[in-house]
Amino acid sequence: MRPYQPTPVMHPEKMSSYWKKEWKVILAVVVTGVFTNGAMSYGPILLGVLIDAIAAGEGQSAVVSRTLLYLGVIALIQLTRVLKRYYVRVFANRTSATMRLMIYNSILHADTAQLSSQQTGDLMNKAVGDVDICTEGMRKVTTEVFDTGVLMAGYLIALLGYDWKMTLAACAFIPVSMLLAGRMKKTVVRLGRAERAQSSRVADMTYGLTSHMLLYRINGLANREDAEYDRQLGLLEKAGIRSDVMENCLQPVYNAISMFGTAVVFYFGVSRVLAGTWSVGTFTAYLSIFAAFALKSSKAAKLFNSYQKAKVSWERIREYFREYLPYPAAEKRPAVQEYAVRDLSFAWTDSRPLIRGFSFTAHAGEIIGVTGPVACGKSTLGIALSGMEGYEGSITCNGRELKDCTALERSDCISYMGHDPMLLDDTIENNILLGQKGDVMPVLADVDFLSDLKEMKDGIHTLVGSSGVRLSGGQQARIALARALFHHAGVLILDDPFASVDRRTEFNIYRNLREHYSGCILFIISHRLDLFDQFDRIFLMHADGSIETGTPEAMKQEEEYGTLYALQEAEAHE
């Protein structure tokens, strides 16, 4: 059997859409559920007939035939019950897969501002834990429509057929248990929200501890973090217990209230048996059906609480259910001939503009260096040029405005490598390929990594550890650069690509960039000026947000750049 492939759903923000999407499975649930639960009341009826046959002293053949009929009906009911449960589980599993598909698609298309406002642990807790709780609630509702709704209707019809007055009197306590469950709605919702919120805090803390444990150990903070983690786990345990008590532990109370009606059944039922209007078998059948009916009604009361808990999770993840935006199949990226910036201004939220009125035009084959004093905004300029964040002015790639492009279309035009290598806990090869196919050796050669690779017994299959902890800082930076080169677009923005490497390695990488990526426009952001003499242009950033541009020779005549260059040249010759 081929594995199920989840597909998008229309109107994902509506819970009903997921039932509509799986209508074929739901149809199978309906057919098997109606038959199973509609026929369930025949079991006690046939059992009563069998008891009466034995009590009346009917022949062995009559008793055997009634026994076989009873067992056959029970076997058929249980078979269709198995099928109904199977299809309900299929629905739940497919719905879970579809919801995750929609959430991950929403995350993939979210802008950086949206992603930066979300804590990673909380986001993953929603995408996994809340989806599970939500689909489990949907599964219970789907199941109980038949196991409770249809079954209760069948039981009630059978009970009314025996004695409608006694049935109404015995059922008087059932609405009480349902009303009680309804009264618990606000409490269940409040405790459910508290549990999910605490679960998100623990998930986020788990992610932080696994990512930064080495940092905590080096600075002697591991014990403190462990103690806080234990405290948060204790709070989660208490929140979970309180939530589960309200959802599950009140079930015996609901059962007891619903079963008060058995006193009515015994009083009137025994009277009818003694009066001779009912046989023992009839009384046994009625009592069995009523007991099952009362228990089912109490589970319906519990279902209200389960639904409320699922609703809490649905509200937490609903914001991620948006229109599905497919990523088209990978194609050859178009060559970038011109990259033009006009009156570019940029500021982070609630801060003064760091870049103001900057304009230039770059063409394929150019290498442009970006430098300036510490904290002048060099990295900010790189982010602004990538188009990842909102900007004022215009940035066009081959004449097309980046504001009008999707995230995928921007990535076809621009590749960006930031300060953080962002390495996965995986092999060197997988960190470069990111799920694509190809040969990583050429880009590893371009970043002068082949000699490092020879020292690793597993070569490109070497595991780098969490955030690249098994590698040196220079190795991490070069693998990140190799990734950017493997997936390179027409414009390459490299923020400090020569971090933590020696000058020989820096020169080798630059030579490879110049030779092998001559069809690209390269922006190299760095405070090290060793190679700036060989660049085509230099952007010098000032602390006030202004930017000077010029050739290397012209920029040496500029006071600030000339001073920086002279100081670094003097240090290199010491």
N, C-alpha and C positions, 0 to 999 in steps of 0.2 A: 504494500500500500504506500502510495506516495505521500510525503508529509504535507500537511495543510499549509497553503501559502495565503497569508492574510492579505486582503485587498481593502482599499479605502471604502468608507461609508459616507453616504450623502447626509448632510445635516448632522455632523457628529456631536453637536452640542445637545441633541435631543436623545434621551435614553431610548425612546421608542424606535429610533432608527436602527438600533442593533438587533432588536427583535425582527424588524422588517427585513433586514439584510439576510438573516438566516431563516427565512420563511419556510424553506423546504424542511429544515430540521425541526422547526416549531410545528409544522404540519404533522410530522411523524410523532412528535410529543403529544399533540392533540389527539390523534387517532388512538395511540396506545394508552394515553392517560384516560380518555373517556371510557374506553372499554374496560381497563383495569379497575378504575374506581367506580364506574357505573355498575360493574358486576360484583363488586366486593360484598355488597349486602346479601348476595345469594348464598355466600358461605354459611353464615349463621342460620339462614332460613332452611337450607338443606340439612344442616346439623340438627335443627329442631325436628325436621321430618324424620331423620334417622333415629333420633331418641324416641319419638312417638312410635315408630315401627317396632323398636325393641320392646318398649313398654307394652304395646298391644299384643306382643307375642306372635307377630307375623312370621312367616316361614323364613328359613335360612336364605333361600334364594332372593327373597324380597329385601332382606337386610343387606346381603352382599351387593345387590344391584344398587341400592341407595348409597352404600358405602363407596362403591366405585364411582358413582356419579358425583358424590361430594368430593372425593379425592381428585377426580378429573377436572372439575370446575376450579378447585383450588390451584392445581398445577397450571392450568391455562392462565388463570389470573396472575400467578407469580411469574410466568414466562413473559407475558405482556408488560408486567411491572419492571422486569429486568430491561426490556427493550426501551421502555419509557425513560428509565434512569440513565441508560446509555446515551440516548439522544439529548437528554437534558445536560449531561456532562459534555457532550460534543458542542452543544450551544455555548456553554460557559467557557470552554477552552478556546473556541473560535472567537468569542466576544473579547476575551482577555487579550488574545493575539491582535485583534483589530484595534482595540483601545491603545495598546502599546505602540502599534504602528502609527496611529494618529498622533500620539503624544510625541514620539521621537521625530516624526516629520515636522511637527510644530517647533520642536527645539532646533532642528536643523535649519529652519527658515527664520528663526527669531534673530533680531538684530543684537548686536553686542550689548546695548544698554539693557535690553530685557534679560539677557543671560547673566550679566554682571549683577543684577538685582536679586538673583536666585542663588541660594546656597546649594552647593552640589549635593550634599547629603539629603537635604529636604527634597530636592528635585528628583533624586533617584528613589526616595521613599514614596513619593507620589506615583512615580512611573511603575513601581513594582508593588509596594504594599497596598496603596489605596486602590489600584486597579484590581488587585486580588479581592479585597474586601467588597468592592463595588460589584464585581462579576459574581461573587459568592452570594451577595444579596439578590442579584437578578436571577441566579440559579434557584435560590430558595423560593422566590416569588413564582417563577415558572413552574417549579415542582408543586408548590402548595396550591396553585390554582386548581390542580387536579387532585393531589393527595388530600387536600383539605376542602376546597370549594366543591368540586364535582362529587367527591366521596361523601361530604356532609349532605349534599342535596340528595344523593342516592339513599343514604341512611335515613334522612328525614322523611322521604317519600315512603320508605318501607315502614317506619315507625307510625306514620299517620295512617297507613293502611291497616295496622293492627288496632289502634285506638287513638283517635285524634285528640280527644279531651285529655287523656292521661299523658299523651306526648307533650301537649302544650304546657301542662302543669309541671312536668318533669324538666322541661327545657327552660323554665323561668330563671334558673340560676346562671345559665350560659352567658347571656348578655352582660351580667355583672363582671365576669372575668375579662370580657372584651373591653368593657368600659374602664376597668382598672388598668389594663395594658395601655389604653389610650391616654389615661391620666399620666402615665410614666413617660410619655413622649418627650417632653422638654428635658427631663432628667437624663434620658438615654442619649439625646442629642448632645447635651452639655458635656456629659462624661465621655462620649465618643469623640468629640472635638478635642477635649483635653488629652485623651490618649493618643490621637493621631498627631497632635502638635508635639507632644513629648517624644513620640516615636521619631518624628522628623529631627528633633534636637539630637537624639542619640545617633541617628543615622549620619547627620552632619559631623558630629564629634568623632564617630568611627572613621569617617573618611579623612578627617583632619589628623587623627592619631596615626593612621596607617601611612599617610603621606609625609608626616613631619616627625615621626618618632625619633629618627636619628638626630634631628635638631634638638629635640627635648632632652635626649640622653646626653648629648655633648654639653648642654648648658645646665645639666643637673636638675631638670624639671620633670623628668619622667614620673617620679613618685607623686608629684602634685597632680599631674595630668591623669595618672591612674586612679588616684583618689576621687577626683572630680568625675571621671568616667563611671566609677562604681556608684557614686551618688546619683548620677543621672539614670543609671540602670535601675537603681532602687526606686526612683520616682516613676520610671516607666512601668515597673512591676506593679506599683500601687495604683497607677492610673489604669492599667490593664485590668487589674482585679476589680476595681470599682465599676469599670465599663462592662465587664463580663457578668458581674453579679446582677446588674440591672437587666442585662439581655437574657441571661440563662438561668440564674438561680431563683427567679420568681416563677419559673415554670411549675414547680410543685404547688405553689399557691393558686395559680390559674387552674391546675388540675383539680385541686381539692374543691374549689368553688364550683367548677363545672360538674363535679361528681356528686354534689349535694342532691341532685335530682334522683339519684339511685334510691334514696329513701322513699320518694314518691312511687317509683317503679315497684319496689318491694311491697309497699303498703297495698297499692291497688292490684298489682299483679298477683300476689299471693291470694288476695281475696277472690280474684277471678278463678284461680286454680281450685281453691276450696269450694267455690260455688259451681265448679264444673263447666264454666264457660270457656276456660282456657285449659289446654293440656300442659303437662310439664315441659314438653318440647317447645310449645309455643311460648311459654314464659321464658325458657332458656334462650330461645332465639331473640325475643324482644330485649331481654336484659343484655345479651351480648352486643346487639346492635346499638342500644342506647349507650352502653359503656364506651364502645368505640366512637360513637358520635360525640360524646362529652369530651373524651380525650382529644379528638381532632379539633374540637372547637377551642380548647385551651391552647393547642398549638397554633391555631389561627391568631390567638391573642399574642403569643410569643412572636409570630411572624411580623406583627406591627413593629415590635421593638427591633427585630433584625433589619427590617426595611429602613427604619430611622438611622441605624448605624451605617448602613450602606449609603444612605443619602448624604451623610456627613462626608464620606470619601468622595462621592460623586461631586459635591460642591467644591472640594479641594482640587480636583483634576479637571473640572469642566472648562476652565479657562484655557486649557491646552488643546481642547477639541476645536480645531479650526479647519477650514477647507484644505483638503489634501493638495499639496503642490509637489508633483513628481519631479525628480531630477532626471533630465533627459540623458540618454546614453552618451557616454564620453565620446567626444569627437576631437579631431585635431584642432588645437587652439589656433585661432587666427593670428597672423603676424601683426605686431603693433608697429605702425610706421610713425605715428605722431601721438604725443601725449602733451596736452595743453592745459595750463592752469591760468585762470583769470580771476583777479581780485579775490584770492582765497583768504578767508578769515576763519579762525577756529578757536573755540573755547570749550573747556569742560563745563559741565552743568554748574551754575552758580559761581563761576569764576571769571576773572577778567580775560579778555581775548589774549591768547598766547601767540597767535599768528594774525597779521593784519595786512590786507591788500596785497598779497603776494601773487606775482604773475611770471610765467616763463613758458617756453615751449621746448620740448625735448624730442629727439628723433632716434630711430633705431641705430644701435651701435654706440651710443653715448654712455659714458660712465661719469656720474656726477657724485662728487663727495659732499657730504653735509657735516659740518662741524660747528664748534662754538664752545663757549665756557660751560662749566658744570651747571646743570639745572636751567639751561637757557631754553629748553623745549625741543631738542633735537629729535627725541623719540616721539614727541607729540606731532612734529611735522611729518614723520614717517607714517603715523597712524592717519593723519589728515589726508595725506597723499594717497593712501590705500582706499579711501572712500568708505571705510568700515563704519565710521561715526558721522553724524550729521555735520555738515559744514556750510558755510556761506560762500557765495561766489560760484565758480564753475570749474569742474575738472572733466575734461573729455578725453576719451581714448579712441583714436581713429574717428574723431568727430562725434562720438556718442557720449552724452552726459552720464556720469556715473550715478547721479541721483535717480535716473530713469531705469537703471539696471537692477536686476535681482542680485542676490548674493552670489548665486552661481555664475551669472554673467560677469560680475565684477571679478570673480576668481579666474575666469577665462582670460581676463585682461591683465590682472595684477596678482603677483605673488608677494606675500609679506612674511618676513621672518623677524620676530620680536626678540626682546631680551631673554625671555623664558624659553628654554629649548622645548618644553612641553613633551617630554619623552614618555612613551607608554612603558608599562612593565612588561616588556616583550623583547623580541630579538632585535638586533641592529637592522636586519633586513626588513622586518615588519614595521619598524619605526619609520623607515624611509618609504616603503611601498604604500602603507596605510590602506591595505586591502586590494590594491591594484596589482597587476602583473607586470613584470619587467625585470631587467638586469640592473642591479644596484651598483655593480662594480665600476662603471664609468663615472658615476657621480662621486663615489668614494675616492676614486683617483683624483677627481677634480678638487676635492677638499683635502688632498694629501693625507689620506687615512690608510693607505695600503700597508705602510710599514707598521702602523698600530695593529692592523688586522693580523699580520703575521705572528704577533705576540699572543694572539688569542687562539686557543686550541679549537674552539668551535667556530672561528671565523665570523661570517656574517650571521650565523645562528647563535652568537653569544647573547645571553640575556643581559639587559642593561640595568635591571632592577627598578624599583619604584622611583620615578622621576629621574632615572639615570644614575642612581646612587653608586653603581658599580664602576662607573667611568669617571675620569678626571673632568674638570670643568672644560678644558679645551676639547676633549673628545666629545662631550655632550654638545658643545657649540657646533662642532664640525658635522656631527650627525644631523643636527637640526638644519644646518646649511645644505647638507646633501639632500635632505628631504625637500627643501625649497627648490633646489636645482632640478630634482627629479620631476617635480610637479610644476616646473617653472612656466610662467606665462610671458607675455611680451614685455611686461614691466616687472622688474625685480626690485623690491625695496628691502634692503638688508640692514637691520639695526645691529651694529657692532658685531659683524660676522667674524672678526678676527680676535674676539675676546679670548683671553687665556692661551693664546698660541704665540710661539716665538716668531721673531722677525723673518727667519728663513721660511717657515711654514706660511706665514702671511704673504710673503712674496710669491711662493709657489701657487697658492690659491688664487691670488690676483692674476697671475700669468694665465692660469687655466680659465678664469672668468673672461679675460680679454680675448683669448683664442677661441674658446668653445661656445661663448654666448654673445657673439658679435652682432647677432640679429636682435638682441634685446636692448632695452633701456635699463641701466642699472643705477640705483641710488644706494650708495654705501655711506651709512651713518657711522661716524667714528670720532673719537677724540684723539686717536693716534694718527699723525699726519705723515708717516713715513712714505706712503704711496701716493699722497695727494698730488705730488709733482707730475704723476703719470695720468691723472684723471683729465677728462675733457673740460669739466667745469667744476667750480666749487661754490657751494652755498654756505655763507657764514651767517650764523644766527646770533642776534644780540638779545640781551635780557629784556629789552622793551618790546620784543615781538617783531622787530624789523629784520629783514634778511638782505644781505648784500650778495651779489653774484658776480662771477668773473672767471677768467682763466687762471690757472695756477700762478703764472708769472705776474699777472695783474694783481692778484689777491695778495701777493707778497709785499706789494707796495702799500697795502692797507694796514694801518697801524696795529689793530687788534690781531688780525691774522698773522701779520709779519712777526709780532711779538711771540705768539703761540708757536709758530713754526721755528723761530730762532731758538727758543727755549728747548724744544724737543730735539732739535738738531744738535744742540750743545750737549744734552743728556746722552744722546746716542754715541757721541765721540768720547765721552768720559771713560 
